[in-house]
Amino acid sequence: MLIIKIVPGENIERALKRYRNKVRNTQQLKRIRDNQEFTKKSMEKRESMKKAIHRKEYLRMNEV
């Protein structure tokens, strides 16, 4: 659970912005989505390999 302390007199919009940033930085939403369904280790490895290949190709294209 994320806790955001609100300073007296602070705008609620600012507190919401800090909350959203904290959620994004802790990757809480990503963990929740990952836990919705089970993925085998081999599928996780396959996905990470695909991402690495894509990243490598992208960097190579921008290098030229």
C-alpha positions in Angstrom: 0.0 0.0 0.0 1.3 3.4 -1.0 1.1 6.2 1.5 1.1 9.8 0.5 1.3 12.4 3.3 -0.7 15.5 2.5 0.6 18.7 3.9 -2.1 21.0 5.4 -3.0 23.6 2.7 -1.6 21.4 -0.1 -3.6 21.3 -3.3 -5.3 17.9 -3.9 -4.2 17.9 -7.5 -0.6 18.0 -6.4 -1.1 15.1 -4.0 -2.7 13.1 -6.8 0.2 13.8 -9.0 2.7 12.6 -6.4 0.6 9.5 -5.9 0.6 8.7 -9.7 4.4 9.2 -9.8 4.9 6.9 -6.9 2.7 4.2 -8.5 4.7 4.5 -11.7 8.1 4.4 -10.0 7.3 1.4 -7.9 5.8 -0.5 -10.9 2.9 -1.5 -8.8 0.5 -1.6 -11.8 2.9 -3.8 -13.8 3.1 -6.4 -10.9 -0.7 -6.5 -10.6 -1.1 -7.1 -14.4 1.6 -9.8 -14.3 -0.2 -11.6 -11.5 -3.5 -11.8 -13.4 -2.5 -14.9 -15.3 0.3 -17.4 -15.0 3.1 -17.5 -17.5 5.6 -20.3 -17.8 9.2 -19.5 -17.3 10.0 -20.5 -20.9 7.5 -18.0 -22.2 9.0 -15.3 -20.0 12.4 -16.1 -21.3 11.1 -16.1 -24.9 9.5 -12.7 -24.4 12.7 -11.2 -22.9 14.8 -12.6 -25.8 12.4 -11.0 -28.3 12.6 -7.7 -26.5 16.4 -7.8 -26.4 16.6 -8.6 -30.2 14.2 -5.8 -30.9 16.2 -3.4 -28.8 19.4 -4.4 -30.4 17.9 -3.9 -33.9 16.5 -0.5 -33.0 19.8 0.7 -31.6 21.6 -0.6 -34.7 19.2 1.2 -37.0 19.6 4.5 -35.2 23.4 4.2 -35.1 23.8 4.5 -38.8 
